[in-house]
Amino acid sequence: MSAEMREAAASLCEGMAESARRTADSLQLHDARGCATASAFAVAYTHAAAAIRALPLPDAWQDISTAPTDGTPVLLWFPRSCWRRGSGVEKCCHDQGMWVTDFGEEARLYWDDPTHWMPLPAPPQENTT
């Protein structure tokens, strides 16, 4: 889950919580004990948003089957090279059914199939002092 996806899910929960609060207030929905049932949903959604925001972002290698295929650049782990010795990491994106390097070449020209991926790290912060 990316930071953007995590934030979108949490924001959705917060929006649902606010909607439940407004519904409880405007329609005066109460259960048999006089408790506003929509308010209970609002509390649950608020807790769900907090739990989603607390989820750690993946910073470890993940199985290639979970890699994004929407053109998002990622780091790929290639355990074997087709013509070089050893393994390697390459920045690639998935395009038209294949992994493509930053140079626009098919990764399979140089590497066997990747086995793992991870999101690109955040760029370094510029020192403004």
C-alpha positions in Angstrom: 0.0 0.0 0.0 1.5 3.3 -1.0 1.3 6.4 1.2 -1.3 7.9 -1.2 -3.5 4.8 -1.0 -3.2 4.7 2.8 -4.2 8.4 3.0 -7.1 7.9 0.6 -8.4 5.0 2.6 -8.1 6.9 5.9 -9.8 10.0 4.3 -12.6 7.8 3.1 -13.2 6.5 6.6 -13.2 10.0 8.0 -15.7 11.1 5.4 -17.9 8.2 6.3 -17.6 9.1 10.0 -18.7 12.7 9.3 -21.6 11.5 7.1 -22.8 9.1 9.9 -22.6 12.0 12.4 -24.7 14.3 10.2 -27.2 11.5 9.6 -27.6 10.8 13.3 -28.0 14.5 14.1 -30.4 15.4 11.2 -32.6 12.3 11.4 -32.4 11.8 15.1 -31.8 8.0 14.6 -31.8 6.2 18.0 -31.9 2.6 19.0 -34.3 1.2 21.6 -32.0 2.5 24.4 -32.0 6.0 23.0 -28.5 5.8 21.6 -27.8 7.3 18.2 -26.9 4.2 16.0 -25.3 6.3 13.3 -23.0 7.8 16.0 -21.7 4.4 16.7 -20.8 4.0 13.1 -19.0 7.4 13.2 -16.9 6.3 16.1 -16.0 3.0 14.3 -15.1 4.8 11.1 -12.9 7.3 13.1 -11.0 4.4 14.7 -10.7 2.7 11.3 -9.1 5.9 9.8 -6.6 6.0 12.7 -5.7 2.3 12.3 -5.2 2.8 8.5 -2.8 5.7 9.1 -0.9 3.6 11.6 -0.1 0.9 9.0 3.5 0.8 8.1 4.5 1.5 4.6 6.3 -1.3 2.9 10.0 -0.6 2.8 11.1 -4.2 2.3 11.2 -6.4 -0.8 7.8 -7.8 -1.8 6.9 -10.6 -4.1 6.8 -9.6 -7.8 3.2 -10.7 -8.1 2.2 -7.7 -6.0 4.1 -5.2 -8.1 2.1 -2.3 -9.6 1.5 -2.7 -13.4 0.2 0.8 -14.0 3.5 2.4 -15.1 4.6 3.4 -11.6 8.5 3.3 -11.4 9.8 0.7 -8.8 13.0 -1.0 -7.9 13.2 -4.6 -9.2 15.4 -7.4 -7.9 16.8 -9.6 -10.6 18.5 -12.7 -9.3 20.3 -13.5 -12.5 21.6 -11.6 -15.5 21.2 -12.9 -19.0 24.7 -12.0 -20.0 26.4 -10.6 -17.0 27.4 -12.5 -13.8 25.4 -12.0 -10.7 22.3 -10.3 -9.6 21.1 -6.7 -9.6 18.6 -4.0 -8.9 17.1 -1.9 -11.6 14.6 1.0 -11.7 11.8 -0.1 -14.0 8.2 0.4 -14.8 5.6 -2.0 -16.2 4.5 -1.0 -19.7 2.5 -2.9 -22.3 3.0 -6.3 -20.5 6.7 -6.0 -19.8 9.2 -4.4 -17.5 11.0 -1.4 -19.0 14.2 0.3 -17.8 14.7 4.0 -17.5 16.4 3.9 -20.9 13.2 2.6 -22.5 14.6 -0.9 -23.1 13.0 -4.2 -22.1 14.6 -5.4 -18.9 14.5 -8.9 -20.2 17.3 -8.0 -22.7 19.7 -7.9 -19.7 18.0 -9.8 -16.9 16.1 -13.0 -16.2 12.6 -12.3 -14.8 12.5 -10.3 -11.6 11.4 -12.0 -8.4 10.9 -9.0 -6.0 10.1 -5.3 -6.1 10.0 -2.4 -3.7 8.7 1.2 -4.0 11.3 3.9 -4.8 12.6 5.6 -1.8 11.8 9.3 -1.2 14.4 11.6 -2.7 16.9 13.2 -0.4 15.7 16.4 1.3 17.6 19.5 0.2 19.4 21.3 2.9 18.0 24.9 2.8 20.3 26.3 5.5 
